[in-house]
Amino acid sequence: MEVAKMVARQDSERVLNFAAGPAQLPDEVLQKAQAELLNWHGTGMSVMEMSHRSKEFSSVIEAAETDLRALLSIPDNYRVLFTQGGGSSQFAAVPLNLMTGPEGAPPTADYFVTGGWSAKAFDEVKKYGEGKLVHEKRSPYTDVPPVDEYAARVNAQASYAYFCDNETVFGVEWAAPPSVPAGVPLVSDMSSNILTRRVDVSRYGLIFAGAQKNMGPSGVTVVIVRDDLLGHAAKVCPTMMNYEVQTKNKSLYNTPPTFGIYLLGLVFKWVLANGGVAQMEKNSAAKSAAIYAVIDESAGFYKCPVAAGARSRVNIPFRVRDDEALEAQFLKEAAAAGMVNLKGHRSVGGIRASLYNAISVEGAEKLAAFMRAFQTANQ
């Protein structure tokens, strides 16, 4: 008997979407957006139709910023920007805004590379200055550098030190941010784990995150930048990427992705109403523990290649007995049971379960139960 028949679902139910991004959004958020789609707050129009410079949309974007500040306890000396271009555009925007060096010397920046996304950022920085790898090149990406061992290697004169907090493709996550010398701004790509655990924003010079995993739909990128890092953009920095320009224009230099920002605001309110980031952190721990327990207790039927201390809470890659045919069967039966988008990234293969905030603890437990049943049926 196929496992899918053992884990029945109604055809009318929404699926459990374990996609790495764009990802599942909370039902309550989609229902709220649906109810307001044609007539937002009595205006007789959709948020998609209103001017981005109207008082109505001003209230939308201002509320989104206020709620994000509350969720992350963002200090007053940081600006919050809603930008476009995805997280990948920040691979260029960060050095174009932050790379400065002593007079007559080329600017430098230090990078921790622990997966595909930080590797792309490292490739990009070399176009604008001297990017330096803090540690030896890692291959494959299954761990993070020992924080204490490599902290001393960060150049005290670097314009900034950069790391990706969670590598979506390889399932590698930093348990804590790397230490850097005083005065060196720490920059982090938190695209896949923002709002899943508490963060001391004051430790960072800049945080950015694409919205399409934990905050909303694709098309919006959030940038949180400290005031003292504004106003240093390179002359060649495009106006749209200039953080100071975006700050002065309150993210409205041009028409922003208005509907996306509206949906972000609804997600922020949903997180606040469901216990805030502290509760999301507890949920994240419970969800990932449920899946890793199945893997670790499977006697090798399931295998996760990531070192125990660097295992991601939100992106869990694993193989099914290193058997591609069996993995295809796993995906087929999981989809029939209402669990979709579990295929691993094309560069890695296998299976990947992404457990972002909109995936409930019960949803993760359903996947864990399916995994146990699939193993029993295919041992």
Secondary structure, DSSP 8 states (H G I E B T S, - for coil): --HHHHS---TTS--EE--SSS----HHHHHHHHHHSS-GGGSSS-GGGS-TTSHHHHHHHHHHHHHHHHHHT--TTEEEEEESSHHHHHHHHHHHHH---STTS--EEEE---SHHHHHHHHHHTTTSEEEESS---SS------HHHHHTTS-TT-S-EEEESEETTTTEE-SS-----TT--EEEE-TTTTTSS---GGG-SEEEEESTTTTSSTT-EEEEEEGGGTT---TTS-GGG-HHHHHHTTT-SS---HHHHHHHHHHHHHHHHTTHHHHHHHHHHHHHHHHHHHHHTSTTSEE--S-GGGB-SSEEEEEETT-HHHHHHHHHHHHHTTEE--B--TTT-SEEEE--TTS-HHHHHHHHHHHHHHHHHH-
